[in-house]
Amino acid sequence: MIARVVRSGFVESLHHGTAVALAADGDVVASAGSPATPVFPRSTNKPLQAVAMLRAGLPLEGALLALASASHSGERFHLDGARRILEAAGLTEAALHNPPDLPYGEQERADWLRAGRRPERLAHNCSGKHAAMLATCAENGWPTATYLEPGHPLQQLIAETVADLTGEPIAARGVDGCGAPVFAVSVLGVAAAFARIATADPASPEGRVASAIRLHPEWLAGTGRDVTALIRGVPGIIAKDGAEAVYAAALPDGRAAAVKVADGGQRARPVVLAALLRRLGVGAAVVDEQATVPVLGGGVPVGIIEAVGI
């Protein structure tokens, strides 16, 4: 068990999962579950995928590089940014192979539906990553029509990069929600990969991704997102959330943490990561704010969601 829901003093629900916190030297400071057991990190893999694309010559920096690592909310600047990546590569939205979707952000989705708009490929939260994948293909003369196939040079390079950064072989391969390949590695490996990115030379592909995330967290996620607040509130941290309640973060000195909530419950994700960061000695107002989530009854707080066993 890594989190629980307490309502009016009564334990109402439990979340099980896997979590790990690493010291700057890589030693395990805290853990729960089985950190060496492979999981699909889902979108938490995106910074690793962005590193692979930079290694292949992707000509992105700053906000657009953060967007290449993003699960964006679908705000206007996100969609405009994805278009800019495509246009610079001589491509259009028609080249995207991610499925059409509504914006991920609640307000953005409501506004989209109110305007009578239908799902679009550009509105999908992974469109920045897909635009960057296509731009990488264009830069290398690789086929764009098949960029999501496992045997494509881009996907082979991404797999090699994931294995390199995590320091472990890929345990399983699947298809992510956006249609791109997803690679199973352990939570321990994910934390180690984030540590490598966070501590890298600023001129390296890893360091460029870290800088983009630190400087442009709204492009990585969106306005009002918890991961955006965490990056803004903890100097030098990088972080990335993912589907099915995966989350990882790392500091410039190499301290790192990662979590996978077994039932995919997103409500426990920021709470557990905050507990791991506290174990690593991170003191920041945003960590304290995210360490517990209020449980409401009649519109007022009557309990909390809190991490346990970490």
QUIHUZI-V414349 format. One record per residue. N is the residue number from 0. RES is the residue in one small letter. PHI is phi as a letter, one per 20 degrees, with the letter a starting at -180 (NA if undefined). D_FIRST is the distance of its C-alpha to the first C-alpha in Angstrom with 1 decimal. Layout:
BEGIN
[[N,RES,PHI,D_FIRST] [N,RES,PHI,D_FIRST]]
END
This chain:
BEGIN
[[0,m,NA,0.0] [1,i,c,3.8] [2,a,b,6.0] [3,r,b,7.8] [4,v,d,11.4] [5,v,d,13.8] [6,r,d,17.3] [7,s,l,20.1] [8,g,n,18.1] [9,f,d,16.3] [10,v,f,12.6] [11,e,e,13.4] [12,s,b,10.5] [13,l,c,6.8] [14,h,d,5.7] [15,h,d,4.1] [16,g,r,6.4] [17,t,c,8.6] [18,a,b,10.2] [19,v,b,13.3] [20,a,c,16.0] [21,l,d,19.4] [22,a,f,22.4] [23,a,f,25.8] [24,d,e,26.8] [25,g,n,23.9] [26,d,f,22.2] [27,v,f,18.4] [28,v,e,17.6] [29,a,b,13.9] [30,s,b,11.3] [31,a,b,7.8] [32,g,m,7.8] [33,s,c,11.5] [34,p,f,13.4] [35,a,e,16.6] [36,t,e,15.9] [37,p,f,18.0] [38,v,c,17.0] [39,f,e,19.5] [40,p,f,19.3] [41,r,l,21.6] [42,s,f,23.4] [43,t,f,21.7] [44,n,f,24.3] [45,k,f,27.2] [46,p,g,28.1] [47,l,f,28.4] [48,q,f,30.6] [49,a,f,32.6] [50,v,g,33.3] [51,a,g,34.6] [52,m,f,36.9] [53,l,f,38.3] [54,r,f,38.9] [55,a,e,41.0] [56,g,n,43.0] [57,l,g,41.4] [58,p,e,43.5] [59,l,c,40.9] [60,e,b,40.1] [61,g,l,38.6] [62,a,f,37.4] [63,l,f,38.1] [64,l,f,36.2] [65,a,f,33.1] [66,l,f,33.8] [67,a,f,33.8] [68,s,d,30.1] [69,a,e,29.2] [70,s,d,27.3] [71,h,f,29.9] [72,s,e,30.1] [73,g,n,33.6] [74,e,f,35.6] [75,r,g,39.3] [76,f,f,39.1] [77,h,f,36.5] [78,l,f,38.7] [79,d,f,41.8] [80,g,f,40.2] [81,a,f,39.3] [82,r,f,42.9] [83,r,f,44.2] [84,i,f,42.4] [85,l,f,43.9] [86,e,f,47.3] [87,a,f,47.5] [88,a,e,47.0] [89,g,m,49.7] [90,l,c,47.3] [91,t,c,46.5] [92,e,g,43.5] [93,a,f,44.9] [94,a,f,43.6] [95,l,f,39.9] [96,h,d,38.2] [97,n,f,34.9] [98,p,f,34.9] [99,p,f,36.3] [100,d,b,33.8] [101,l,e,33.6] [102,p,g,32.5] [103,y,f,28.7] [104,g,f,29.2] [105,e,f,29.4] [106,q,f,32.7] [107,e,f,34.1] [108,r,f,33.3] [109,a,f,34.9] [110,d,f,38.0] [111,w,f,38.3] [112,l,f,38.4] [113,r,f,40.7] [114,a,e,43.0] [115,g,m,43.1] [116,r,e,41.8] [117,r,e,40.3] [118,p,g,37.5] [119,e,c,38.7] [120,r,f,37.7] [121,l,f,38.0] [122,a,f,35.7] [123,h,f,32.8] [124,n,f,30.1] [125,c,e,30.8] [126,s,f,34.6] [127,g,f,34.9] [128,k,f,33.3] [129,h,f,35.6] [130,a,f,38.6] [131,a,f,37.9] [132,m,f,37.6] [133,l,f,40.9] [134,a,f,42.5] [135,t,f,41.4] [136,c,f,43.1] [137,a,f,46.2] [138,e,f,46.4] [139,n,d,46.5] [140,g,m,48.6] [141,w,e,45.8] [142,p,f,45.8] [143,t,e,44.1] [144,a,f,44.2] [145,t,d,41.8] [146,y,f,39.5] [147,l,e,36.3] [148,e,f,37.3] [149,p,g,35.4] [150,g,e,38.7] [151,h,f,39.8] [152,p,g,40.5] [153,l,f,38.2] [154,q,f,35.2] [155,q,f,36.1] [156,l,f,36.2] [157,i,f,32.8] [158,a,f,31.3] [159,e,f,33.1] [160,t,f,31.9] [161,v,g,28.2] [162,a,f,28.6] [163,d,f,30.6] [164,l,f,28.4] [165,t,e,25.1] [166,g,m,27.0] [167,e,b,25.9] [168,p,f,27.4] [169,i,f,26.3] [170,a,e,24.3] [171,a,a,25.1] [172,r,c,27.0] [173,g,b,26.8] [174,v,d,28.2] [175,d,f,26.4] [176,g,f,26.9] [177,c,e,29.9] [178,g,o,31.5] [179,a,f,31.2] [180,p,f,29.8] [181,v,c,26.2] [182,f,d,25.2] [183,a,e,22.0] [184,v,b,21.0] [185,s,e,18.0] [186,v,f,15.8] [187,l,f,17.6] [188,g,f,20.8] [189,v,f,20.3] [190,a,f,19.7] [191,a,f,22.8] [192,a,f,24.8] [193,f,f,24.2] [194,a,f,25.3] [195,r,f,28.4] [196,i,f,29.2] [197,a,f,28.7] [198,t,d,30.9] [199,a,f,33.6] [200,d,g,37.3] [201,p,g,37.9] [202,a,e,40.6] [203,s,f,38.4] [204,p,g,36.7] [205,e,f,33.3] [206,g,f,34.7] [207,r,f,36.3] [208,v,f,33.1] [209,a,g,31.4] [210,s,f,34.4] [211,a,f,34.4] [212,i,f,30.7] [213,r,f,31.4] [214,l,e,34.6] [215,h,c,33.9] [216,p,f,30.3] [217,e,f,31.7] [218,w,f,32.9] [219,l,f,29.6] [220,a,c,27.9] [221,g,r,30.0] [222,t,f,31.1] [223,g,n,28.5] [224,r,f,25.4] [225,d,f,22.5] [226,v,f,23.0] [227,t,f,26.6] [228,a,f,26.1] [229,l,f,23.8] [230,i,f,26.6] [231,r,f,29.3] [232,g,e,27.7] [233,v,d,26.8] [234,p,g,29.9] [235,g,n,29.9] [236,i,f,26.4] [237,i,d,25.9] [238,a,b,23.0] [239,k,b,22.4] [240,d,e,20.1] [241,g,b,19.9] [242,a,f,19.5] [243,e,l,16.4] [244,a,m,14.5] [245,v,d,15.4] [246,y,b,16.6] [247,a,b,18.4] [248,a,b,20.7] [249,a,b,23.1] [250,l,d,25.8] [251,p,f,29.4] [252,d,e,29.0] [253,g,o,26.5] [254,r,f,23.2] [255,a,b,20.6] [256,a,b,17.0] [257,a,b,15.3] [258,v,b,12.2] [259,k,c,11.6] [260,v,e,9.4] [261,a,f,9.5] [262,d,e,11.2] [263,g,m,13.4] [264,g,f,12.8] [265,q,f,14.9] [266,r,f,14.4] [267,a,e,11.0] [268,r,g,12.8] [269,p,f,15.2] [270,v,f,13.0] [271,v,f,10.7] [272,l,f,14.0] [273,a,f,15.7] [274,a,f,13.4] [275,l,f,14.1] [276,l,f,17.8] [277,r,f,18.0] [278,r,f,16.9] [279,l,e,19.8] [280,g,n,22.1] [281,v,e,22.7] [282,g,d,24.2] [283,a,b,25.2] [284,a,g,25.5] [285,v,f,23.8] [286,v,f,20.6] [287,d,f,20.8] [288,e,f,21.4] [289,q,e,18.5] [290,a,f,16.0] [291,t,c,15.8] [292,v,d,16.9] [293,p,f,19.0] [294,v,d,18.6] [295,l,e,22.2] [296,g,c,24.2] [297,g,m,27.8] [298,g,n,27.6] [299,v,c,26.5] [300,p,f,23.3] [301,v,c,21.8] [302,g,a,18.2] [303,i,b,15.7] [304,i,d,12.7] [305,e,c,11.0] [306,a,f,8.7] [307,v,c,6.9] [308,g,m,6.7] [309,i,d,9.1]]
END
